[in-house]
């Protein structure tokens, strides 16, 4: 079986299935996922679909996409975007503060205090919903369609059924309704597609992603290795310049609040992560190794292990020649181990790995690359 199809399936299963009361599943599933992630040395096999079956699959895919959009529209009509959690409410309240002339990086009350944890690219993507008064969740749908379009453009008609299946995953349907994460996934997809095709504006795409989601940051070494023979300093400077263009104004506006929300809130172990652990042992409920480390009092070791694991994958990418076509495959491996070893974890954090795996599948299917 194509290892990236298997990766997509496994990540989709564990992100949708982990529930309280089955904590032993979390580390076992995480180890299984990381074992899959390091399977890049096996060659990808081409999907073999006969022309008739291919045409039928496209018809089914169109139907699946139509059903997916209809399900989203039905859910949006029946529920408020603020019914579960505070993520979408947080970005809308921050957008309102921005339009009122105040720094969006401040503490908001739900009634519990929460700082704005989203990076500027995410904030700005959702701001039009506040200005134009449409359901903010349609921004998420637009981001999903961007991802689907990028995968199909890379892989052609034969990856359409897989993309359609992804569009109907329980996780995809759920996270579109309640999170402000899909814009970040689209930014990662755009970056990986640009790197996989050696697009001349891949540096701009990476800069946008860096300013949108921290889950793009582990991909920076892959890009630098890819560019090492093609004006790497210039392209790195463009990436940094684009990212700073979005980040710096907000940082200078309210530096302390910016750092508190975007950097410290999820990374300062004695702050939110520990209070959430004490409150409900949240980090043991979902697929990952966080629960094991928190239970043993070794949570501070997670970040070093995370750094080493990502470094090993980056090293392996360099040894494999740092080719363009290998970028999505190695990005999948990086994103899986990055989340599995993250001290703070929720199921939707695995979605970037699914997106990267879709792109890895698309590249292999169109170019016959080995990953």
Residue frames as qw, qx, qy, qz and C-alpha x, y, z in Angstrom:
[[0.000, 0.888, 0.460, 0.000, 0.00, 0.00, 0.00],
 [0.319, 0.666, -0.058, 0.671, 1.19, 3.51, -0.73],
 [0.477, -0.246, -0.564, 0.628, 2.75, 4.66, 2.58],
 [0.032, -0.025, 0.113, -0.993, 1.35, 8.17, 2.28],
 [0.566, -0.326, -0.469, -0.595, -2.17, 6.85, 1.77],
 [0.668, -0.325, -0.632, 0.221, -1.59, 4.83, 4.93],
 [0.281, -0.064, -0.350, 0.891, -0.33, 7.94, 6.72],
 [0.312, -0.229, -0.176, -0.905, -3.43, 9.89, 5.71],
 [0.679, -0.345, -0.564, -0.319, -5.66, 7.08, 6.94],
 [0.614, -0.253, -0.589, 0.461, -3.87, 6.61, 10.26],
 [0.125, 0.011, -0.237, 0.963, -3.70, 10.30, 11.08],
 [0.438, -0.278, -0.309, -0.798, -7.37, 10.70, 10.20],
 [0.696, -0.348, -0.623, -0.080, -8.33, 7.77, 12.42],
 [0.528, -0.251, -0.527, 0.616, -6.37, 8.84, 15.49],
 [0.016, 0.099, -0.091, 0.991, -7.38, 12.48, 15.26],
 [0.536, -0.284, -0.316, -0.730, -11.05, 11.52, 15.19],
 [0.759, -0.238, -0.596, -0.113, -11.02, 8.57, 17.59],
 [0.389, 0.079, -0.629, 0.669, -9.06, 9.59, 20.70],
 [0.473, -0.664, -0.274, -0.510, -11.44, 10.03, 23.64],
 [0.282, -0.566, 0.564, -0.532, -11.11, 10.42, 27.41],
 [0.843, -0.214, 0.366, -0.330, -10.82, 7.14, 29.26],
 [0.951, 0.233, 0.107, 0.175, -8.56, 5.42, 26.71],
 [0.113, -0.926, 0.320, 0.165, -5.32, 7.19, 27.57],
 [0.663, -0.305, 0.613, 0.303, -3.17, 4.16, 26.68],
 [0.674, 0.587, 0.405, 0.190, -4.17, 4.61, 23.04],
 [0.125, 0.983, -0.081, -0.110, -2.48, 8.01, 22.84],
 [0.256, -0.703, 0.611, 0.259, 1.20, 6.93, 23.17],
 [0.645, 0.064, 0.738, 0.187, 0.65, 3.71, 21.21],
 [0.530, 0.761, 0.368, 0.064, -0.96, 5.57, 18.31],
 [0.020, 0.951, -0.251, -0.180, 1.74, 8.23, 18.45],
 [0.453, -0.461, 0.710, 0.278, 4.50, 5.62, 18.21],
 [0.635, 0.366, 0.660, 0.163, 2.69, 3.95, 15.30],
 [0.363, 0.917, 0.157, -0.050, 2.38, 7.27, 13.50],
 [0.131, -0.852, 0.455, 0.224, 6.05, 8.10, 13.99],
 [0.600, -0.149, 0.744, 0.253, 6.99, 4.66, 12.69],
 [0.565, 0.661, 0.478, 0.124, 4.95, 5.40, 9.57],
 [0.101, 0.978, -0.059, -0.171, 6.55, 8.85, 9.35],
 [0.278, -0.672, 0.613, 0.308, 10.06, 7.43, 9.05],
 [0.748, 0.201, 0.622, 0.110, 9.02, 5.16, 6.19],
 [0.355, 0.834, -0.124, -0.404, 10.26, 7.64, 3.60],
 [0.184, -0.506, 0.768, 0.347, 12.98, 5.21, 2.45],
 [0.501, 0.267, 0.820, 0.072, 10.39, 2.99, 0.79],
 [0.024, -0.001, 0.488, 0.873, 9.53, 3.98, -2.77],
 [0.498, 0.340, 0.343, -0.720, 6.09, 5.30, -3.43],
 [0.329, 0.204, 0.860, 0.333, 4.04, 3.20, -5.82],
 [0.213, -0.018, -0.326, -0.921, 1.91, 4.75, -8.48],
 [0.553, 0.258, 0.554, -0.566, -1.82, 4.56, -8.05],
 [0.026, -0.023, 0.842, 0.538, -3.12, 2.27, -10.76],
 [0.438, 0.453, 0.520, -0.577, -6.60, 3.24, -11.82],
 [0.383, 0.294, 0.739, 0.469, -8.08, 2.10, -15.10],
 [0.014, -0.126, -0.239, -0.963, -9.52, 4.87, -17.31],
 [0.435, -0.497, -0.582, -0.474, -13.15, 3.78, -16.74],
 [0.587, -0.534, -0.512, 0.329, -12.64, 3.48, -12.99],
 [0.335, -0.125, -0.107, 0.928, -10.85, 6.82, -13.04],
 [0.182, -0.323, -0.341, -0.864, -13.79, 8.56, -14.69],
 [0.579, -0.549, -0.572, -0.189, -16.19, 6.92, -12.25],
 [0.566, -0.380, -0.413, 0.604, -14.03, 7.97, -9.32],
 [0.137, 0.080, 0.039, 0.987, -14.07, 11.56, -10.52],
 [0.404, -0.467, -0.454, -0.642, -17.86, 11.54, -10.67],
 [0.666, -0.517, -0.518, 0.142, -17.96, 10.12, -7.17],
 [0.470, -0.158, -0.243, 0.834, -15.43, 12.72, -6.03],
 [0.094, -0.308, -0.199, -0.926, -17.55, 15.56, -7.39],
 [0.590, -0.538, -0.491, -0.348, -20.51, 14.11, -5.52],
 [0.672, -0.379, -0.442, 0.458, -18.43, 13.85, -2.34],
 [0.268, 0.031, -0.090, 0.959, -17.27, 17.45, -2.62],
 [0.320, -0.431, -0.343, -0.771, -20.86, 18.56, -3.18],
 [0.688, -0.522, -0.502, -0.048, -21.99, 16.60, -0.14],
 [0.581, -0.195, -0.343, 0.712, -19.12, 18.03, 1.89],
 [0.031, 0.194, 0.038, 0.980, -20.09, 21.60, 1.03],
 [0.513, -0.476, -0.433, -0.569, -23.76, 20.84, 1.72],
 [0.698, -0.419, -0.522, 0.254, -22.92, 19.34, 5.12],
 [0.382, -0.081, -0.235, 0.890, -20.92, 22.42, 6.01],
 [0.190, -0.306, -0.211, -0.909, -23.68, 24.78, 4.90],
 [0.635, -0.483, -0.529, -0.289, -26.25, 22.74, 6.86],
 [0.640, -0.343, -0.459, 0.512, -24.10, 22.77, 9.99],
 [0.215, 0.070, -0.086, 0.970, -23.44, 26.51, 9.68],
 [0.354, -0.418, -0.346, -0.762, -27.17, 27.19, 9.38],
 [0.712, -0.486, -0.488, -0.138, -28.00, 25.15, 12.46],
 [0.711, -0.485, -0.249, 0.444, -25.19, 26.16, 14.83],
 [0.031, -0.992, 0.117, 0.024, -23.36, 29.27, 15.90],
 [0.660, 0.514, -0.413, 0.360, -19.62, 29.51, 15.19],
 [0.058, -0.552, 0.549, -0.625, -19.25, 30.23, 18.90],
 [0.852, -0.315, -0.148, -0.391, -21.15, 27.17, 20.15],
 [0.943, -0.204, -0.095, 0.244, -17.99, 25.16, 20.93],
 [0.686, -0.186, -0.007, 0.704, -14.98, 26.84, 22.49],
 [0.048, -0.890, -0.115, 0.438, -13.64, 30.32, 22.00],
 [0.572, -0.124, 0.449, 0.675, -11.30, 30.02, 19.00],
 [0.247, 0.539, 0.519, 0.616, -13.43, 31.69, 16.33],
 [0.246, -0.916, -0.316, -0.027, -14.86, 34.15, 18.84],
 [0.569, -0.586, 0.104, 0.568, -11.31, 35.09, 19.82],
 [0.427, 0.058, 0.435, 0.790, -10.22, 36.01, 16.28],
 [0.030, 0.721, 0.515, 0.462, -13.45, 37.95, 15.66],
 [0.390, -0.881, -0.209, 0.165, -13.12, 39.93, 18.89],
 [0.548, -0.401, 0.250, 0.690, -9.49, 40.64, 18.04],
 [0.314, 0.383, 0.528, 0.690, -10.56, 41.76, 14.55],
 [0.148, -0.877, -0.419, -0.186, -13.12, 44.10, 16.11],
 [0.497, -0.738, 0.001, 0.457, -10.42, 45.60, 18.31],
 [0.506, -0.053, 0.417, 0.753, -8.23, 46.10, 15.23],
 [0.134, 0.597, 0.525, 0.592, -10.99, 47.92, 13.33],
 [0.329, -0.893, -0.306, -0.008, -11.66, 50.04, 16.43],
 [0.253, 0.840, -0.287, 0.384, -8.06, 51.23, 16.39],
 [0.591, -0.650, 0.441, -0.183, -6.78, 49.10, 19.28],
 [0.131, 0.455, -0.876, -0.091, -4.08, 46.46, 19.27],
 [0.843, -0.091, -0.348, -0.400, -5.71, 43.07, 18.74],
 [0.646, 0.085, -0.671, 0.354, -3.04, 41.52, 20.94],
 [0.324, -0.430, 0.361, -0.761, -4.72, 41.85, 24.30],
 [0.026, 0.064, 0.956, -0.284, -6.47, 39.66, 26.87],
 [0.511, -0.205, -0.374, -0.747, -10.09, 38.73, 26.18],
 [0.301, -0.104, 0.772, -0.550, -12.58, 37.27, 28.67],
 [0.468, -0.022, -0.701, -0.538, -14.95, 34.34, 27.93],
 [0.218, -0.960, 0.053, -0.167, -15.27, 34.93, 30.97],
 [0.811, -0.383, 0.175, 0.406, -11.92, 33.20, 31.58],
 [0.058, 0.874, -0.278, -0.394, -8.97, 35.32, 30.39],
 [0.824, 0.181, 0.413, 0.342, -7.35, 34.32, 27.07],
 [0.081, -0.653, 0.304, 0.689, -4.76, 36.30, 25.09],
 [0.734, 0.607, -0.098, -0.288, -4.80, 36.38, 21.30],
 [0.688, -0.363, 0.586, 0.227, -2.66, 33.36, 20.47],
 [0.745, 0.514, 0.379, 0.192, -2.98, 33.54, 16.67],
 [0.460, -0.252, 0.281, 0.803, -0.28, 35.02, 14.49],
 [0.190, 0.505, -0.016, -0.842, -0.97, 38.04, 12.26],
 [0.190, 0.116, -0.754, -0.618, -1.53, 36.08, 9.05],
 [0.136, -0.384, -0.913, 0.024, -4.35, 34.13, 10.68],
 [0.011, 0.573, 0.445, -0.688, -5.88, 37.22, 12.27],
 [0.170, 0.425, -0.271, -0.847, -5.91, 39.15, 8.99],
 [0.146, -0.057, -0.878, -0.452, -7.44, 36.23, 7.08],
 [0.148, -0.521, -0.833, 0.112, -10.46, 36.15, 9.40],
 [0.059, -0.358, -0.233, 0.902, -10.81, 39.93, 9.78],
 [0.221, -0.056, -0.480, -0.847, -13.02, 40.40, 6.65],
 [0.346, -0.430, -0.826, -0.114, -15.72, 38.26, 8.29],
 [0.236, -0.543, -0.494, 0.637, -15.93, 40.80, 11.11],
 [0.002, -0.300, 0.156, 0.941, -15.98, 43.72, 8.67],
 [0.339, 0.011, -0.588, -0.734, -18.48, 42.25, 6.18],
 [0.572, -0.083, 0.484, -0.656, -20.61, 40.35, 8.72],
 [0.810, 0.151, -0.453, -0.341, -20.62, 36.92, 7.11],
 [0.921, -0.373, 0.091, -0.066, -20.20, 33.59, 8.89],
 [0.125, -0.793, 0.588, 0.101, -16.49, 33.34, 9.73],
 [0.726, -0.139, 0.672, 0.042, -16.52, 29.60, 9.06],
 [0.741, 0.650, 0.166, -0.001, -16.78, 30.21, 5.31],
 [0.093, 0.854, -0.512, -0.019, -13.20, 31.46, 5.58],
 [0.538, -0.346, 0.768, -0.024, -12.31, 27.96, 6.73],
 [0.785, 0.404, 0.468, -0.047, -14.14, 26.42, 3.78],
 [0.458, 0.870, -0.178, -0.046, -12.26, 28.72, 1.41],
 [0.190, -0.699, 0.689, 0.002, -8.99, 27.58, 2.99],
 [0.706, -0.027, 0.707, -0.041, -9.97, 23.93, 2.52],
 [0.720, 0.647, 0.247, -0.043, -10.78, 24.55, -1.14],
 [0.175, 0.874, -0.451, -0.055, -7.37, 26.20, -1.60],
 [0.448, -0.429, 0.784, -0.005, -5.76, 23.05, -0.19],
 [0.756, 0.296, 0.579, -0.071, -7.84, 20.79, -2.43],
 [0.555, 0.826, -0.026, -0.096, -7.00, 22.87, -5.50],
 [0.027, -0.785, 0.617, 0.056, -3.26, 22.77, -4.79],
 [0.579, -0.207, 0.788, -0.015, -3.28, 18.99, -4.33],
 [0.734, 0.501, 0.454, -0.061, -5.25, 18.39, -7.53],
 [0.378, 0.889, -0.229, -0.119, -3.05, 20.77, -9.52],
 [0.161, -0.644, 0.746, 0.048, 0.00, 18.80, -8.40],
 [0.439, -0.119, 0.889, -0.049, -1.42, 15.30, -8.69],
 [0.280, 0.065, -0.667, -0.688, -3.96, 15.53, -11.47],
 [0.683, -0.194, -0.269, -0.651, -7.25, 13.69, -11.75],
 [0.715, -0.061, -0.695, 0.046, -6.15, 10.51, -10.01],
 [0.260, -0.028, -0.648, 0.715, -5.77, 12.19, -6.61],
 [0.365, -0.320, -0.142, -0.863, -9.24, 13.75, -6.77],
 [0.732, -0.387, -0.510, -0.233, -10.96, 10.83, -4.95],
 [0.610, -0.185, -0.510, 0.577, -8.44, 11.01, -2.10],
 [0.051, 0.146, -0.138, 0.978, -8.94, 14.77, -1.77],
 [0.539, -0.367, -0.336, -0.680, -12.70, 14.27, -1.74],
 [0.739, -0.330, -0.576, 0.116, -12.36, 11.65, 1.00],
 [0.396, -0.050, -0.385, 0.832, -10.27, 14.09, 3.05],
 [0.198, -0.276, -0.096, -0.936, -12.97, 16.73, 2.57],
 [0.708, -0.378, -0.350, -0.483, -15.48, 14.33, 4.18],
 [0.504, 0.034, -0.727, 0.465, -13.30, 13.21, 7.10],
 [0.449, -0.747, -0.488, 0.036, -15.02, 13.67, 10.46],
 [0.509, -0.453, -0.108, 0.724, -12.08, 15.76, 11.59],
 [0.203, 0.160, 0.348, 0.901, -12.26, 18.04, 8.58],
 [0.260, -0.641, -0.545, -0.473, -15.98, 18.62, 9.11],
 [0.554, -0.689, -0.397, 0.246, -15.51, 19.24, 12.84],
 [0.501, -0.351, -0.024, 0.791, -12.47, 21.52, 12.77],
 [0.135, 0.369, 0.404, 0.826, -13.96, 23.71, 10.04],
 [0.349, -0.728, -0.487, -0.333, -16.86, 24.46, 12.36],
 [0.600, -0.772, -0.194, 0.084, -14.99, 25.26, 15.57],
 [0.672, -0.390, 0.108, 0.620, -11.34, 26.21, 14.94],
 [0.247, 0.936, -0.100, -0.230, -9.40, 29.07, 13.40],
 [0.579, -0.445, 0.595, 0.334, -6.73, 26.71, 12.07],
 [0.755, 0.433, 0.462, 0.173, -7.59, 25.96, 8.40],
 [0.298, 0.947, -0.116, -0.002, -6.05, 29.21, 7.17],
 [0.325, -0.709, 0.619, 0.097, -2.74, 28.05, 8.62],
 [0.738, 0.045, 0.662, 0.126, -3.14, 24.69, 6.91],
 [0.607, 0.756, 0.233, 0.071, -3.71, 26.45, 3.60],
 [0.031, 0.928, -0.368, -0.047, -0.57, 28.54, 4.14],
 [0.541, -0.419, 0.719, 0.125, 1.43, 25.36, 4.77],
 [0.741, 0.380, 0.547, 0.087, -0.08, 23.72, 1.67],
 [0.419, 0.908, -0.009, -0.006, 0.80, 26.73, -0.48],
 [0.193, -0.804, 0.557, 0.084, 4.37, 26.67, 0.82],
 [0.639, -0.185, 0.738, 0.111, 4.84, 22.94, 0.27],
 [0.695, 0.596, 0.400, 0.047, 3.33, 23.08, -3.22],
 [0.258, 0.944, -0.202, -0.029, 5.65, 25.95, -4.12],
 [0.333, -0.653, 0.676, 0.082, 8.71, 24.17, -2.74],
 [0.737, 0.064, 0.671, 0.042, 7.77, 20.87, -4.42],
 [0.640, 0.670, 0.334, 0.172, 7.62, 22.58, -7.81],
 [0.545, -0.158, 0.089, 0.818, 10.57, 24.93, -7.26],
 [0.138, 0.878, 0.398, 0.229, 8.28, 27.90, -7.78],
 [0.430, 0.393, -0.157, 0.797, 10.21, 31.14, -7.88],
 [0.295, -0.573, 0.108, -0.757, 7.94, 32.67, -5.23],
 [0.752, -0.295, -0.583, 0.093, 8.28, 29.83, -2.74],
 [0.374, 0.018, -0.443, 0.815, 10.18, 32.25, -0.48],
 [0.306, -0.255, -0.002, -0.917, 7.16, 34.58, -0.37],
 [0.749, -0.297, -0.463, -0.369, 4.83, 31.65, 0.38],
 [0.673, -0.154, -0.584, 0.427, 7.08, 30.51, 3.22],
 [0.117, 0.137, -0.295, 0.938, 7.22, 34.04, 4.65],
 [0.538, -0.303, -0.184, -0.765, 3.42, 34.20, 4.66],
 [0.801, -0.247, -0.540, -0.075, 3.22, 30.80, 6.34],
 [0.498, 0.008, -0.533, 0.684, 5.76, 31.76, 9.02],
 [0.118, -0.127, 0.207, -0.963, 3.64, 34.82, 9.86],
 [0.645, -0.203, -0.330, -0.659, 0.47, 32.71, 9.90],
 [0.919, -0.331, -0.072, -0.204, 1.17, 29.55, 11.88],
 [0.291, -0.705, 0.646, -0.036, 4.07, 28.24, 14.01],
 [0.858, 0.026, 0.512, -0.007, 3.50, 24.81, 12.48],
 [0.687, 0.717, -0.043, 0.109, 5.23, 26.13, 9.38],
 [0.159, -0.880, 0.446, -0.024, 8.43, 26.88, 11.26],
 [0.711, -0.310, 0.617, 0.135, 9.79, 23.30, 11.28],
 [0.767, 0.520, 0.342, 0.157, 9.60, 23.43, 7.48],
 [0.099, 0.960, -0.220, -0.142, 12.08, 26.30, 7.23],
 [0.431, -0.534, 0.675, 0.271, 15.17, 24.01, 7.33],
 [0.677, 0.313, 0.640, 0.184, 13.77, 22.00, 4.41],
 [0.399, 0.902, 0.166, 0.018, 13.43, 25.19, 2.38],
 [0.143, -0.884, 0.410, 0.176, 16.93, 26.40, 3.26],
 [0.586, -0.236, 0.729, 0.264, 18.41, 23.06, 2.26],
 [0.615, 0.573, 0.526, 0.131, 16.45, 23.14, -1.00],
 [0.269, 0.961, 0.038, 0.047, 17.72, 26.64, -1.76],
 [0.629, -0.622, 0.258, 0.390, 21.33, 26.03, -0.72],
 [0.549, -0.020, 0.518, 0.656, 22.51, 26.06, -4.36],
 [0.184, 0.613, 0.519, 0.567, 20.14, 28.74, -5.66],
 [0.001, -0.512, 0.079, -0.855, 20.73, 32.11, -4.00],
 [0.514, -0.449, -0.715, 0.154, 19.81, 30.80, -0.55],
 [0.256, -0.285, -0.355, 0.852, 20.70, 34.02, 1.28],
 [0.195, -0.051, -0.248, -0.947, 18.51, 36.12, -1.01],
 [0.523, -0.333, -0.654, -0.434, 15.57, 33.74, -0.71],
 [0.482, -0.393, -0.650, 0.437, 15.97, 33.48, 3.07],
 [0.104, -0.160, -0.163, 0.968, 16.01, 37.28, 3.22],
 [0.363, -0.199, -0.440, -0.796, 12.78, 37.45, 1.18],
 [0.560, -0.396, -0.727, -0.041, 11.15, 34.92, 3.53],
 [0.386, -0.357, -0.489, 0.696, 12.23, 36.88, 6.60],
 [0.016, 0.021, -0.084, -0.996, 11.17, 40.17, 5.01],
 [0.447, -0.325, -0.564, -0.613, 7.67, 38.98, 4.17],
 [0.563, -0.439, -0.673, 0.193, 7.21, 37.48, 7.64],
 [0.319, -0.282, -0.331, 0.842, 8.45, 40.63, 9.36],
 [0.129, -0.195, -0.306, -0.923, 6.23, 42.81, 7.20],
 [0.568, -0.463, -0.535, -0.420, 3.22, 41.10, 8.78],
 [0.681, -0.407, -0.525, 0.308, 4.59, 40.48, 12.28],
 [0.419, 0.034, -0.254, 0.871, 6.55, 43.62, 13.14],
 [0.210, -0.442, -0.119, -0.864, 3.70, 46.18, 13.14],
 [0.728, -0.512, -0.341, -0.304, 1.69, 44.10, 15.61],
 [0.754, -0.197, -0.383, 0.496, 4.73, 43.39, 17.76],
 [0.274, 0.185, -0.150, 0.932, 5.69, 47.07, 17.95],
 [0.392, -0.532, -0.275, -0.698, 2.09, 48.02, 18.72],
 [0.711, -0.552, 0.196, -0.388, 1.94, 45.88, 21.87],
 [0.425, 0.493, -0.755, 0.080, 5.17, 43.91, 22.32],
 [0.227, -0.234, 0.825, -0.461, 4.44, 42.38, 25.72],
 [0.725, 0.204, 0.384, -0.534, 0.91, 41.25, 24.82],
 [0.703, 0.514, -0.400, -0.286, 2.13, 39.93, 21.46],
 [0.272, 0.417, -0.848, 0.181, 4.84, 37.76, 23.04],
 [0.414, -0.103, 0.715, -0.554, 2.52, 36.60, 25.80],
 [0.778, 0.298, 0.227, -0.504, -0.13, 35.40, 23.37],
 [0.760, 0.536, -0.311, -0.194, 1.87, 34.03, 20.45],
 [0.459, 0.483, -0.704, 0.247, 4.92, 32.63, 22.24],
 [0.070, -0.310, 0.758, -0.570, 4.46, 32.16, 25.98],
 [0.708, -0.118, 0.160, -0.678, 0.85, 31.03, 26.31],
 [0.969, 0.091, -0.116, -0.196, 1.40, 27.53, 24.90],
 [0.730, 0.408, -0.440, 0.328, 5.15, 27.21, 25.53],
 [0.094, -0.532, 0.564, -0.624, 5.67, 28.36, 29.12],
 [0.483, -0.105, -0.870, -0.006, 5.25, 25.06, 30.93],
 [0.177, -0.267, -0.706, 0.631, 4.23, 26.57, 34.27],
 [0.290, 0.141, 0.016, -0.946, 1.48, 28.66, 32.70],
 [0.731, 0.149, -0.083, -0.661, -1.48, 27.47, 30.64],
 [0.642, 0.208, -0.725, -0.140, -0.07, 23.98, 29.83],
 [0.204, 0.060, -0.853, 0.476, 0.34, 23.07, 33.51],
 [0.396, 0.076, 0.404, -0.821, -2.96, 24.57, 34.62],
 [0.737, 0.180, -0.313, -0.572, -4.78, 22.62, 31.90],
 [0.532, 0.169, -0.825, 0.089, -2.98, 19.44, 32.93],
 [0.015, -0.013, 0.747, -0.665, -3.92, 19.91, 36.59],
 [0.524, 0.118, 0.137, -0.832, -7.50, 20.75, 35.67],
 [0.866, 0.220, 0.152, -0.422, -8.31, 17.78, 33.44],
 [0.582, -0.286, 0.698, 0.304, -5.12, 15.95, 32.33],
 [0.620, 0.678, 0.050, -0.393, -6.02, 17.10, 28.81],
 [0.258, 0.696, -0.619, -0.256, -2.66, 16.24, 27.26],
 [0.288, -0.188, 0.938, -0.035, -3.16, 12.53, 28.03],
 [0.629, 0.405, 0.497, -0.440, -6.46, 12.35, 26.15],
 [0.646, 0.714, -0.062, -0.264, -5.16, 12.70, 22.62],
 [0.931, 0.230, 0.032, 0.283, -2.71, 10.90, 20.35],
 [0.255, 0.814, -0.345, 0.392, 0.81, 11.89, 21.36],
 [0.695, -0.034, -0.565, 0.443, 3.48, 11.33, 23.99],
 [0.085, -0.568, 0.202, -0.794, 2.66, 14.46, 26.00],
 [0.759, -0.498, -0.080, -0.412, 0.49, 12.57, 28.49],
 [0.909, -0.089, -0.285, 0.292, 3.29, 10.12, 29.31],
 [0.463, 0.315, -0.272, 0.782, 5.85, 12.88, 29.89],
 [0.316, -0.563, 0.083, -0.759, 3.45, 15.02, 31.93],
 [0.866, -0.406, -0.201, -0.212, 2.49, 12.02, 34.07],
 [0.855, -0.077, -0.234, 0.456, 6.17, 11.34, 34.83],
 [0.303, -0.892, -0.022, 0.333, 6.96, 14.99, 35.53],
 [0.573, -0.201, 0.451, 0.654, 9.30, 15.05, 32.51],
 [0.431, 0.804, 0.409, -0.034, 7.32, 17.47, 30.36],
 [0.024, -0.901, 0.254, 0.350, 10.31, 19.81, 29.99],
 [0.450, -0.294, 0.740, 0.404, 12.10, 17.10, 28.01],
 [0.610, 0.562, 0.557, -0.029, 9.48, 17.11, 25.26],
 [0.308, 0.925, -0.078, -0.207, 10.79, 20.21, 23.49],
 [0.172, -0.654, 0.688, 0.264, 14.41, 18.94, 23.34],
 [0.539, 0.077, 0.831, 0.118, 13.22, 15.55, 22.03],
 [0.510, 0.760, 0.368, -0.165, 11.01, 17.38, 19.52],
 [0.138, 0.886, -0.341, -0.283, 13.98, 19.42, 18.30],
 [0.325, -0.409, 0.823, 0.223, 16.20, 16.33, 17.97],
 [0.588, 0.331, 0.738, -0.007, 13.51, 14.36, 16.12],
 [0.454, 0.862, 0.136, -0.181, 12.92, 17.17, 13.62],
 [0.054, -0.800, 0.534, 0.268, 16.69, 17.57, 13.23],
 [0.502, -0.152, 0.833, 0.178, 17.12, 13.91, 12.37],
 [0.584, 0.594, 0.553, -0.011, 14.46, 14.11, 9.67],
 [0.246, 0.937, -0.131, -0.213, 16.02, 17.28, 8.25],
 [0.278, -0.593, 0.713, 0.253, 19.41, 15.52, 8.22],
 [0.589, 0.166, 0.783, 0.116, 17.86, 12.58, 6.40],
 [0.487, 0.820, 0.271, -0.131, 16.35, 14.97, 3.84],
 [0.043, 0.863, -0.433, -0.257, 19.81, 16.46, 3.23],
 [0.424, -0.317, 0.826, 0.197, 21.27, 12.97, 2.80],
 [0.583, 0.438, 0.683, 0.027, 18.57, 12.15, 0.24],
 [0.417, 0.250, 0.423, 0.765, 19.69, 15.08, -1.90],
 [0.040, 0.521, 0.322, -0.789, 17.24, 17.73, -0.68],
 [0.093, 0.211, 0.678, 0.698, 15.23, 17.50, -3.90],
 [0.349, -0.079, -0.010, -0.934, 12.07, 19.49, -4.52],
 [0.666, -0.153, -0.556, -0.473, 9.81, 16.47, -4.96],
 [0.557, -0.152, -0.749, 0.324, 10.79, 15.08, -1.56],
 [0.049, -0.269, 0.315, -0.909, 9.75, 18.19, 0.37],
 [0.659, -0.315, -0.088, -0.678, 6.09, 17.20, 1.07],
 [0.852, -0.116, -0.510, 0.015, 7.04, 13.67, 2.14],
 [0.506, 0.043, -0.524, 0.683, 9.63, 14.86, 4.64],
 [0.240, -0.316, 0.134, -0.908, 7.30, 17.64, 5.75],
 [0.783, -0.314, -0.352, -0.405, 4.73, 14.94, 6.59],
 [0.762, -0.106, -0.525, 0.365, 7.27, 13.14, 8.76],
 [0.224, 0.200, -0.347, 0.888, 8.31, 16.37, 10.47],
 [0.430, -0.347, -0.032, -0.833, 4.75, 17.47, 11.21],
 [0.823, -0.294, -0.451, -0.180, 3.81, 14.07, 12.66],
 [0.682, -0.128, -0.485, 0.532, 6.75, 13.88, 15.07],
 [0.065, 0.309, -0.174, 0.933, 6.47, 17.59, 15.89],
 [0.594, -0.404, -0.113, -0.687, 2.88, 17.15, 17.09],
 [0.859, -0.218, -0.463, 0.001, 3.44, 13.75, 18.70],
 [0.633, -0.111, -0.396, 0.656, 6.20, 15.28, 20.85],
 [0.043, -0.553, -0.015, -0.832, 4.49, 18.60, 21.53],
 [0.083, -0.057, -0.743, 0.662, 3.75, 19.38, 25.21],
 [0.431, 0.356, 0.352, -0.751, 0.33, 20.79, 24.27],
 [0.003, 0.029, -0.872, -0.488, -1.81, 18.71, 21.95],
 [0.610, 0.333, 0.374, -0.614, -5.28, 18.60, 20.42],
 [0.712, 0.231, 0.646, 0.149, -6.43, 16.26, 17.64],
 [0.509, 0.840, 0.187, -0.026, -6.72, 18.97, 14.99],
 [0.181, -0.824, 0.448, 0.296, -2.99, 19.69, 15.27],
 [0.582, -0.103, 0.745, 0.311, -2.43, 16.61, 13.09],
 [0.579, 0.723, 0.342, -0.156, -4.31, 18.16, 10.17],
 [0.175, 0.846, -0.406, -0.297, -1.17, 19.83, 8.71],
 [0.345, -0.327, 0.861, 0.182, 0.38, 16.34, 8.50],
 [0.592, 0.446, 0.668, -0.060, -2.64, 15.13, 6.54],
 [0.391, 0.885, 0.011, -0.252, -2.32, 18.11, 4.20],
 [0.055, -0.708, 0.655, 0.258, 1.40, 17.45, 3.70],
 [0.492, -0.045, 0.866, 0.083, 0.70, 13.75, 3.05],
 [0.588, 0.671, 0.419, -0.168, -1.89, 14.67, 0.42],
 [0.281, 0.886, -0.289, -0.228, 0.71, 16.81, -1.32],
 [0.292, -0.483, 0.809, 0.161, 3.32, 14.04, -1.00],
 [0.608, 0.285, 0.741, -0.027, 0.87, 11.66, -2.62],
 [0.493, 0.829, 0.157, -0.214, 0.14, 14.20, -5.38],
 [0.065, 0.801, -0.543, -0.244, 3.83, 14.70, -6.14],
 [0.406, -0.247, 0.872, 0.117, 4.54, 10.97, -6.20],
 [0.607, 0.458, 0.640, -0.113, 1.54, 10.30, -8.40],
 [0.452, 0.871, 0.031, -0.189, 2.46, 12.96, -10.93],
 [0.221, 0.820, -0.526, -0.043, 6.22, 12.46, -11.02],
 [0.949, 0.048, -0.310, 0.042, 6.82, 8.94, -9.79],
 [0.086, 0.707, -0.547, 0.440, 9.22, 10.15, -7.12],
 [0.714, -0.200, -0.629, 0.231, 10.58, 7.94, -4.43],
 [0.290, -0.768, 0.165, -0.547, 10.14, 9.24, -0.91]]
